[in-house]
Amino acid sequence: MDVVPSELEHRELYNILISAVVPRPIAWVSSLSAAGQPNLAPFSFFNAVCAKPPLLVFAPGMRLPKKSEAAADQAAGHPGVHIKDTLENIRETGEFVINMVTFELAEAMNLTSGEYDATVNEFELAKIASAPSKIVRPRRVAQSPVSFECKLRQILDFSPGPEGSSLVIGEIVSLHIDEQHITEGRLDRNSLDMIGRMGGMQYTRTTQRFEMVRPKVE
């Protein structure tokens, strides 16, 4: 098989991407609306891109309207897509927290992935304890081993239709590390039982690891 993206339907290309670009880390993003409504949702188009300044990025896609919204959208001439609550909250407040997801938190994270109404507090829905952040207003996931408080740096918007998405660039302004994962003053990477997203409904644990030494070039 040898094709260019324009020759594929969106779903075909999307399935190739999420099946081949793996494992993908998961950003469990907590945010607040301008009115103070909490939101918690996972995104697997996520990564770290820079250490100075310390930048994280994730890409929330558009969502299709629920049945209850479809009729109102049609009457109002709406294009038939909605901005996800996380993105809307970040546009309004410029703040969010990215919480890392362990195997122990996998089920709770999955519960928060539903397309719930903006009035739903996913912390309460998934019975997840929250903890106050140091600088930003959104609370963090208390059980997450590492949480990054972020201020919005930039949002890049791509195709506005149902197949489009936005890239959220956040600058880390404070981070929290559970003390049990600190060894000799450093984050003990081997103690982190993180999970990653594969294609479809598949996830993976990052507990099977191996080391390789980089070649020395004189």
Order of alpha helices (4+ residues) and beta strands (2+ residues): alpha-beta-beta-beta-beta-alpha-alpha-beta-alpha-alpha-beta-beta-beta-beta-beta-beta-beta-beta
